[in-house]
Amino acid sequence: MTTVFRLDASIREAGSVTRAIADTLQDALVSSLDDVLIHRRDLGLKPLPSTAWAGAAFGPYTPPDLQTPEQRNDVVLANTLANELVSADAYVFAIPLYNFGVSQHFKTWVDIVLTDPRLSSGSPSAIRGRPAQLIVARGGGYGVGTPRHGWDHATGWYRRVLEDIWMLDVELIEAELTLADVTPAMAGLRGLAAENLASAHVAAREHGQRLAGRLNSAAAGVLDFAAA
Ligand SMILES: Cc1cc2nc3c(=O)[nH]c(=O)nc-3n(C[C@H](O)[C@H](O)[C@H](O)COP(=O)(O)O)c2cc1C
């Protein structure tokens, strides 16, 4: 059995571009894999409480008799979230750009997960070398030469955590101009936006098929991600 962990951070369900691209990737993956479980964590629709971070961070350093019930719950939550990552063979992260920065729900999740010793910054990552797909969507355009070039302060941070702290083998799929259809000032960009979206779905299909091939090889013992 191959387990794929899928995380969604869009705060909307209907019309979500990141969810739709992740669905395309997942469909391609599932149709090419023999035995797969998709383990989902939906942070957009079921956010974690940001207050859990303090308890998860300080609970382990508090003598057991002084721990509050909240701290104990927060440490259990951190352990549960880390287990979800450690028990997966591959990852799909679907995350929009919000207010030129990181999704607060994803940030809360990362903060809590980083309190677990298996995934903390500075420790050997328990999920090192495993494949991850990072899907991001942005309402505007951020390419070189555009007025907002350099304003996406999220994607670099996502890569920093996934690639440099957890040492995942990350592939990125990006969709831009997703607000063109509903923003009159972006009417002239609608053709470009449609092309961009179509390309993102093509990439998602290709990545899903390629990932399935990689996971099938790993299941057959040909590849060992942990040794990568
Ligand atoms: C509250 C909010 C803030 C947003 N902030 C930005 C932003 O700073 N820059 C941007 O390009 N798009 C921004 N957007 C647009 C989203 O990035 C875009 O709609 C994206 O497609 C959302 O992902 P989803 O389609 O999966 O829901 C924002 C959307 C919302 C709802």
The ligand as an SDF file (V2000), in Angstrom:
LIG
                    3D

 31 33  0  0  0  0  0  0  0  0999 V2000
   -8.4270   36.8410    1.3110 C   0  0  0  0  0  0  0  0  0  0  0  0
   -7.7010   36.6710    0.0190 C   0  0  0  0  0  0  0  0  0  0  0  0
   -6.4810   37.3040   -0.1670 C   0  0  0  0  0  0  0  0  0  0  0  0
   -5.7960   37.1640   -1.3920 C   0  0  0  0  0  0  0  0  0  0  0  0
   -4.5980   37.7890   -1.5470 N   0  0  0  0  0  0  0  0  0  0  0  0
   -3.9610   37.6920   -2.7430 C   0  0  0  0  0  0  0  0  0  0  0  0
   -2.7350   38.3490   -2.9610 C   0  0  0  0  0  0  0  0  0  0  0  0
   -2.1520   38.9760   -2.0940 O   0  0  0  0  0  0  0  0  0  0  0  0
   -2.1670   38.2560   -4.1760 N   0  0  0  0  0  0  0  0  0  0  0  0
   -2.7350   37.5320   -5.1910 C   0  0  0  0  0  0  0  0  0  0  0  0
   -2.1520   37.4700   -6.2750 O   0  0  0  0  0  0  0  0  0  0  0  0
   -3.9060   36.8970   -5.0150 N   0  0  0  0  0  0  0  0  0  0  0  0
   -4.5170   36.9520   -3.8240 C   0  0  0  0  0  0  0  0  0  0  0  0
   -5.7050   36.3310   -3.6320 N   0  0  0  0  0  0  0  0  0  0  0  0
   -6.2460   35.5270   -4.7320 C   0  0  0  0  0  0  0  0  0  0  0  0
   -5.9060   34.0650   -4.5870 C   0  0  0  0  0  0  0  0  0  0  0  0
   -4.5190   33.8410   -4.5300 O   0  0  0  0  0  0  0  0  0  0  0  0
   -6.4730   33.3160   -5.7860 C   0  0  0  0  0  0  0  0  0  0  0  0
   -7.8730   33.5440   -5.8530 O   0  0  0  0  0  0  0  0  0  0  0  0
   -6.2000   31.8420   -5.7200 C   0  0  0  0  0  0  0  0  0  0  0  0
   -6.7280   31.2440   -6.8840 O   0  0  0  0  0  0  0  0  0  0  0  0
   -6.8480   31.2480   -4.4720 C   0  0  0  0  0  0  0  0  0  0  0  0
   -6.6830   29.8530   -4.4410 O   0  0  0  0  0  0  0  0  0  0  0  0
   -7.9510   28.9200   -4.6770 P   0  0  0  0  0  0  0  0  0  0  0  0
   -8.4310   29.2420   -6.0720 O   0  0  0  0  0  0  0  0  0  0  0  0
   -7.4420   27.5420   -4.5580 O   0  0  0  0  0  0  0  0  0  0  0  0
   -8.9780   29.2520   -3.6470 O   0  0  0  0  0  0  0  0  0  0  0  0
   -6.3680   36.4030   -2.4260 C   0  0  0  0  0  0  0  0  0  0  0  0
   -7.5910   35.7710   -2.2140 C   0  0  0  0  0  0  0  0  0  0  0  0
   -8.2530   35.8990   -1.0170 C   0  0  0  0  0  0  0  0  0  0  0  0
   -9.5800   35.1910   -0.8190 C   0  0  0  0  0  0  0  0  0  0  0  0
  1  2  1  0
  2  3  1  0
  2 30  2  0
  3  4  2  0
  4  5  1  0
  4 28  1  0
  5  6  2  0
  6  7  1  0
  6 13  1  0
  7  8  2  0
  7  9  1  0
  9 10  1  0
 10 11  2  0
 10 12  1  0
 12 13  2  0
 13 14  1  0
 14 15  1  0
 14 28  1  0
 15 16  1  0
 16 17  1  0
 16 18  1  0
 18 19  1  0
 18 20  1  0
 20 21  1  0
 20 22  1  0
 22 23  1  0
 23 24  1  0
 24 25  2  0
 24 26  1  0
 24 27  1  0
 28 29  2  0
 29 30  1  0
 30 31  1  0
M  END
$$$$
